[in-house]
């Protein structure tokens, strides 16, 4: 058991080191930009999974990403606040909205949460699309500045206007956020959340404040969605709330698919799902028209054939192999 | 009020017509949910495909619009039974899997429509030409015809559920699945029927909307969302709730953009839904 943990730790560390050397190894703006988007997707999918720990499934996670993206961009553009403050405020605003919405949304049970989050995301998108004086309406927001330079001791002044420097910033923030979410999953909150998922009535009767714990969970997930949105806004430098933009319903669906295809039960599942699907769809760019179809088919096949997701496949194969071997010998 | 009353009346009648189309969506969704306990997030795509079936029948083959709508309803009913048998039956009783299957289906049908039908907007013939005058403003006749068609369908559904053996079996199955099984009502048969009826209602909605508005592969998203708002507003599984919720949502769509601009119109349904959830979580006419 200990050896397995060591191997896993070494694997993760090797992956992180590899991520930091990517811009050096592949001196290619195209792949660096793909990896930035993949990292943002991975953070979104992982924070979506955080909600699933309490047994709820959001179809509107992109709404909170939109909230983070627009609030960070507007704070920088209209009020002249520096990126670093605006970025945190974007996350906090998303979390605050999640608390306000979480109260009515999490009081009702069952499928309601998925319906309501879907409605929320589309309402936010349409508002951003129609509120011309604030968000530029159908023209969208443009000329969003890249993060302001900071001075780090021993390194000097660091600017973020090149692709690879933004890559390092994204990787740093995403890894930090993932670490925070991971630690949270190993804190006492997780115990309560899983109890709520299994049996909320019993959890309530032993004194857990079920509604508050659920709202807290939703707010934390939306905080990181807001952060991811802010990163996205300052990376893209322009935002549009078109139905076919990043903020459409499809993105929420994709995030759910990343989570399910990667494996919903394990922390690394959504990360692996986001990584594999984003890179696979980049590689099959010539078939762009059929991509949603393929992703939809992959999602349905995953549900029917290997519900544990990609991350459960090795374990399944080992199990199958052992079963077969024992079957032979017996 | 500096707005001409003409514009307001037109918004009102447009809203009513849209409202009845949304009610067709909501009834299908709530019927499927009631029997199968599955929220069909791909219902908007059924609506879209139904509208395209009507388009191809009328535009290429010159079939009469009403006949084409009926044929499209039958085609989509068969498609619904097929989907139930192939996909939804196997994920019943789970939480995450039905959501993933239905959104996966959304992706497949939507990009299938983009590939097969193209992204260009298309239109089917009008339901009826001309307009007539009510309270001093001109109302296009096709709005009235759409409302009458939708009302007729809903009336047929109501009579079916109240007076016919199979309709009563469906109501029983929705009320208490195990109890219905003990009475010899097969849940699989009821699920197939719910999908067939739900999908044909969506197809009818798509056909009516197609003749009032335009067709494109993404036309299903907004009616799906309106249908969901109606369900939450009116209460899951309530016919009366769906009708009243549909009128509210339709009128918001028709009037609020004219009176207050598009930005409040896009947030208002969400605000109403939140209000209803806080005050009366089971919806206006829902049961506990």
Interface residues (C-beta under 8 A of the other chain):
Chain A: X52 X55 X57 X59 X101 X103 X104 X105 X107 X108 X111 X112 X114 X115 X116 X118 X119 X120 X122 X123 X126 X127 X129 X130 X131 X132 X243 X244 X249 X250 X253 X256 X257 X260 X264 X289 X290 X291 X292 X293 X295 X296 X297 X298 X299 X300 X302 X303 X304 X307
Chain B: X33 X39 X41 X87 X90 X91 X95 X96 X97 X99 X100 X101 X103 X104 X105 X106 X107 X108 X110 X111 X112 X114 X115 X218 X221 X225 X228 X229 X231 X232 X261 X262 X263 X265 X266 X267 X269 X270 X273 X274 X277 X278 X281
